[in-house]
Amino acid sequence: MRLSQAQLKHLETCPRKFQHIYLERLNPPPTPEQWQHLSWGSRFHKLMQQRELGLPIASLAAVDPQMQSSINALEEAVPEIFSPHPPKETFRQAEHWRSCHFQGYMLTAVYDLLIADSNSARIFDWKTYPLSQKTRSLAREWQTRLYLFIMAETSDYPPEMISMTYWFVQSGGKAQSLTCSYDSAKHEETQRDLTRILKRFQGWLQAYEATGELFPQVPLSAANKCLECPFALRCQRLSASNSDTIQGWDTLTNLADIQEVCL
Ligand code: SF4
């Protein structure tokens, strides 16, 4: 079974959400705002990949001024990435896919850009939102931990020679970065945490398949985390966490209260 950083994140934060999304395939559609942001981010990633392949992007970027200014800001901040003549003996690849087997699972990662030479292996990831205090905790997120772990497990680079840098391209016209270093202690810690999570996951999965036992939910004491979750009704967590929200849903589901819309 393949596991990505997103799946590990769900297994750690709410195993029931993992069950809904990956076992029951109940992924809810994004809101219009989320869709707009996802679509913009996807186009940005494709343009960066196209550029890395040596294909022209100027005309495509020019039709979207925000895209153009984000790419310009990134180029200004890190010209090395855009250099038409990278140093020889350097390996570069956009959308670089890697995987490693770990305790019966295949852990997978897709790096937006990998630059590797005899001194270092640098993983780059493009984030199409601003760097904020909240995003500074990215170093502890599973994306960072898994991406670094897989690089160390699948190459000859010692952990100390591997790093991961996030570039935030919508930070008020200026690209900003956050670099996460790696070392042997962090690698061992990730190995321990992966072992713990995968062992639990195996138990939940076996029980789910054998008897239909549901994966654990976040504890009721932390039910405020459910307020933003699209599965809150299914999990019967709205009433447990916020009575105001229940009123909102009750109102919404009362057809008589919905205003007529002229077409
Ligand atoms: S509503 Fe709460 S318990 Fe249910 S999937 Fe979402 S976060 Fe998990």
Residues whose N, C-alpha, C, O or C-beta is under 5 A from the ligand:
A	BS01	SF4	C14 R16 K17 Q217 V218 K225 C226 C229 F231 A232 C235 R237
